[in-house]
Every structure is written in C-alpha cells, then in structure tokens.
Amino acid sequence: ERVAVARRGRGSVVGTLTVNVVGSAVLGVLLGLRDVSPAVTALVGTGFCGTLTTFSTYGNDVVRLVEERAVGRALAYLAGTLALGLGAAAAGYLLIR
C-alpha cells in the first residue's frame, strides 16, 4: 500500500481494493478446483487468502473516509469492494470449472 500512498496520496484506497479483489479471485479459483481436499481448501483459503486480503485496513479506510466527511466515497468504496470482490470470486470459480 505504500506505493499507492506515494502515487495517489494518503486518501488512496487503491492498494487495499486491489489486494482484496485479487484475494477474492484466488479464493474463487480455489473453490472451483475439483480434486482439492477440504483441509487444503481451508489452509489455502484462510491462510493464504486471509493473509493476502485485509479486512481491517478496508474497515479503517471506510472509517477514515467518513471522518474526512467523504461519505459518498466511503459508500462507493464499500459497494465497489463488495461488487468487485464477488465478481472476482465468481470469475475465478467459473474460469477454473
């Protein structure tokens, strides 16, 4: 995220959005694989994807935007992250199936 902050300024949420969408896509691919044991799915899903993505930073970004009175941006970020994350997970799942 340091790179995003350096390029776009302190108020940027691009880095967090990017890792969360990528993590969702990876999780979608993982869930679409047919011959993966539940243990591996749990390990990679919670271990790798959970480590890659960052819900706490996402929540902090939303609170910061609201505190900065950028409520419209906060709502767009909330909705955009949800839509892009679900879309990326679905695309990853369908791509591997």
C-alpha positions in Angstrom: 0.0 0.0 0.0 3.0 2.3 0.4 3.3 2.5 -3.3 -0.3 3.5 -3.7 0.0 6.2 -1.0 3.2 7.5 -2.6 1.4 7.8 -6.0 -2.1 8.8 -5.1 -1.7 10.4 -1.6 -2.8 9.4 1.8 -6.5 9.1 1.0 -6.0 6.3 -1.6 -7.8 3.0 -1.2 -6.5 1.5 -4.4 -3.9 -0.8 -2.8 -6.4 -2.2 -0.3 -9.0 -2.6 -3.0 -6.6 -4.4 -5.3 -5.4 -7.0 -2.8 -8.9 -7.7 -1.7 -10.1 -8.3 -5.3 -7.1 -10.4 -6.1 -7.6 -12.5 -2.9 -11.3 -13.0 -3.8 -10.3 -14.2 -7.3 -7.8 -16.6 -5.8 -10.4 -17.9 -3.4 -12.8 -18.4 -6.3 -10.2 -20.4 -8.2 -9.5 -22.5 -5.1 -13.2 -23.3 -4.6 -13.6 -24.1 -8.3 -10.9 -26.8 -8.2 -12.5 -30.3 -8.1 -9.8 -32.5 -6.6 -8.7 -30.5 -3.6 -9.1 -31.8 -0.1 -11.2 -29.8 2.4 -8.0 -29.4 4.5 -6.1 -27.8 1.7 -9.0 -25.6 0.8 -9.2 -24.5 4.4 -5.5 -23.9 4.7 -5.1 -22.0 1.5 -8.4 -20.2 1.8 -7.9 -18.9 5.3 -4.1 -19.0 5.4 -3.0 -17.5 2.0 -6.1 -15.6 1.0 -6.7 -14.4 4.6 -3.2 -13.2 4.8 -3.3 -11.5 1.4 -6.5 -9.7 1.9 -7.0 -7.1 4.6 -10.4 -6.6 6.1 -9.1 -4.4 8.9 -7.5 -1.9 6.5 -10.6 -1.9 4.5 -12.7 -1.1 7.5 -10.2 1.5 8.6 -10.2 3.1 5.2 -14.0 3.4 5.3 -14.0 5.0 8.8 -11.2 7.4 7.7 -13.2 8.5 4.7 -16.3 9.1 6.8 -14.2 11.0 9.3 -12.9 13.1 6.4 -16.6 13.8 5.5 -16.2 11.9 2.3 -19.3 9.8 2.9 -20.0 9.4 -0.8 -16.6 8.0 -1.4 -16.9 5.7 1.6 -20.2 4.3 0.4 -18.8 3.9 -3.1 -15.7 2.1 -1.7 -18.0 -0.2 0.4 -20.2 -1.1 -2.5 -17.4 -1.3 -5.1 -15.3 -3.6 -2.9 -18.2 -5.9 -2.4 -19.2 -5.9 -6.1 -15.7 -6.3 -7.4 -14.8 -9.0 -4.8 -17.9 -11.1 -5.5 -17.3 -10.6 -9.2 -13.7 -11.7 -9.0 -14.6 -14.7 -6.9 -17.3 -15.8 -9.3 -15.0 -15.2 -12.3 -12.2 -17.3 -10.7 -14.6 -20.0 -9.9 -16.1 -20.1 -13.4 -12.7 -19.8 -15.0 -11.4 -23.0 -13.4 -14.6 -25.0 -13.8 
